[in-house]
Amino acid sequence: MDVPKIGEPPLFMEKAAALAHFLTRPDDIEKYLFENWNEFPPSPNDVDDLLHFCLCIIVGKEEPEEEIEKLKAAGMLKSSICGKMWNAGETAYKCRTCEMDDSCALCVDCFHAGDHTGHDYSLQKIGGGFCDCGDPYSWKPGGFCSRHQPTDVDPVAILPPYVAKAARLVVRTVLKRLTVIIEEGVEQDDDRDEEASAITAWLDDLLYHGDAIRKLIVEELIAPRPPPPGDAAAVGPRSFLDRLFEEQLGTREDGDDGDPIYLSTVPPELTNDICQLYFHLLVVPSFKRVFLKNYFLRFYQSHVAEHVMFQTEDMSMFTDFTVQLFTSPQLVDVLEEENVLGMVLERAVHVISSSLVDRAKLSKRKNRKTTGDASGPSSEPPTPALAASTEPVTTERPGTPPPAEGSTTSDSTSPDTIMTPGGSRTRRRRRPRVATPAKPPAAPLASTSATTAIPGVRPAYPVFEQVLDHRNPIVGQRVYLPLTLDLQYLTTHPTLVTQMLTGVMGRLSAPSPAGGTTKEKEKEKNKERSFEWFRLWVRLLSLPQAMYPNTLEQKGRFNPEHWIAAFLTELDLASTLPPVLDVLPADLPLISGLVCKIAIYLGGWLNSWKADKINNNNNNNNNNNTTTSNVKEKESVEAVSFHLPLHRLLSAFLHQTLRIMDPRVASVGGMEGMLGNVFEIMGVTNFKDYATQALHHPLQIHVMQGQVRAGLWRAGGEEEEIWGQSVMYRSVHFQKYFDWDMFLMQVCAVLLSPNQFLLQCLQQFNISGWFTLLPGPVVAATPAKASSSSSSSTTPSSSTPASATSSSSSSTAPTTAATTTSTTPKTSAE
């Protein structure tokens, strides 16, 4: 019997004869469908009918729905994984007893069909995803419902032989047709575009017919196939997934400005349809691994920075996939091998660093009145391109080769060198490019000998002269959020976090000798990569350092969105800190090395702040012939920020050290002894100077809160704004940061002598003029003697300048005892 031909018109005149023929000769299915499909391309109105006929061929009946229901009732099209999808705002059950990670959930039906008696569960609104019931990598088998129980039986083996073979051949033909349409180009052909979308939707619907059909589709999608006849450009066997993905990714070319341009002929709507098909196939473990390693990471590396910065229509390609791929425990080896943590850190640093501006320019822009006049700046937030256009720009030179996939950069001449995606974009959607600010100069270490003690380490991140611009949409509108969420997903894997932390210890140890074995070279390479992860992580967390500075001389309209954006930025970037602290090993040398690294970064920032402060004081002395002790004029020299992530990072590691290593810390002389060893490694000879500078900024926050209560911010019109920031700082959302500030001040108080600590507090609160330090050694006294000593204190006269008293007292602080006056004026300390 000859292969039946499809007539024109009507299209399906011989459908019954074709079905009867295929029941006895199923090998003719592929040839029949593909040749006739190409010879007589269906019109848009006939595509759905043709695809319905494909379903008829699979089951061998003209009414396929009835036959499919019979197969399901017989258990031949069973689905062991639920896979029900949710939209944002829908409800699902979270069971902390059964879930493998925080991103897992069950639909309501599966939860009630299972046994969760005595479990820790809750009903929550979620942002999307699909039900994990039946997936042993996401949910414990004991929490599966009765409909989705695990089985070791091959789902394809239990299908009727004809159905299994017909389904495979039909799926292969449909995928071949989809690939041909996309490779030939659908951008200018609406009919082909509609046909490709219809095929994608049909394959997507076919997935819901059980595990066997899903497995067949995955096998046909990823199986390598010989190139088509006459394809001279073919380099070897490629799968349908290879060909489809390359068309979606596009071809890479260098633009006129040296940035890569990706040319793709696949329309965005069709790209989203194909990605939805990929997303639904992630419930198949074999597809999830192949898709992550060979396809998704290539797309992520080349496109994620562009899509995040410009919030393109393809953004769901990343936000939907990463929560499934980056949180999967069985994919940790792929994430580690492909350097995914380093890749995401680099992209996050690149995107957020594009909103760094010079502190002086930010202050000028912030101090202007935003009343809508023609001379002032617009009250609307600037676009990303305009926000960065005033800053120096560094771009790659034309012809610069792209960085290798999964690689990281470590420039020995600059601590701030990172691999950037170069603002890649596709030609079909031209967009303005966010300029990358010039790299800030490296700040000096707390001691010049630190570079020899720890080779290759240079702080600081960032330098004092640059801060994040809260008005830039990347920060103000939290455009960076998808990247920080990806980092949260990755840090749920203790293996990756532990490797990042131990890389610091590997950097502190002696390097392997040159010319070692291949295994030793690979080990040294892994050390460098792990240390690069830690360096980028600290860099990312430190970006909000000194963000949104407040000064008494600033004037402007109260806008809570600006300072709220600053608080949210620090919270978002520090979201990876708790999981890092949770896996901190009980290893004192390792913890000391981590504290040493963070202390170096903070020390570099403190040095740049100190140098800037000295320069400002010199400028003020040159411009003013007279000095005054007025609080407002003195405080106007220095801006105060609630955002000190570097200080808090050091405090958090010190606090965690005491929590898990209390007996061993005591054996090395307590916190002072441990930090003494750290500072010895850093090459810092006087760690009390370091403690004095580290204490300054957390203490200054409390000084500013005292000034608000004393009414010193009313003249500038910023009292309400500072008060709002103070409330947020003391709120439950920022509580741990407040606690870390207090703990760091306690540590500094331990490192300093009592008189040094007290004197610094008096000076920063600007009340040292109301206290005096009596000469003489500090003598341990009984309470009665202390009372007598207190009564002998003196009060400075009103004519005595506060600056003179401070100067005199500071010279005798290390060897004198402090006594308080009996008269207390209304000052910022109230």
FENKAHU-V734605 format. One line per field, one symbol per residue. psi: psi as a letter, one per 40 degrees, with the letter a starting at -180 (. if undefined). A space follows every 50 residues. Layout:
# FENKAHU-V734605
psi->???
This chain:
# FENKAHU-V734605
psi->hihiihihiidfdfddddddddddgeeedddddddddddghiiddedddd ddddddddefiegddddddddddeeefihehcehiiiheiiihhheddid ieeiiiidddddeahfheigiihihieaaiheheheedhhdeeiidegii iehhdddeiidddddddddddddddddddddddehedehddddddddddd dddddddefidddddddddddehiiiiihegdeheahiiddddddddddi ihihideeiihhhhehidddddddddddddeeehdddddddddedddddd ddeddddddefieedddddddddddeehdeeddddddefddddddddddd dddeehihddddddddeihgeeiddiiieiiiiddddeeeiihhiiiheh iiiiheiiigheeheehihieefiiideghiihhihiihiihiiidhded dddgiehhaihiidehihheehddddefdeddddddddddeehddddddd deddddddihiiiifaiddddddddddddddddddddddddedehfigih ideihiihgddddddddddddddeeeddddddehighddddddddddddd ddddddddddddddddddddddeheiiiehddddeedhihiehgdddddd dddddddddefdddddeefaddddddddddddehdgeddddddddddddd dddddddddefeeddeeedddddddddddeiddedddddddddddddddd diidddddddddddefedeeiihhiiihhhiiddddddddeeiihiideh hddddddddddeddeihhiiiehhihaee.
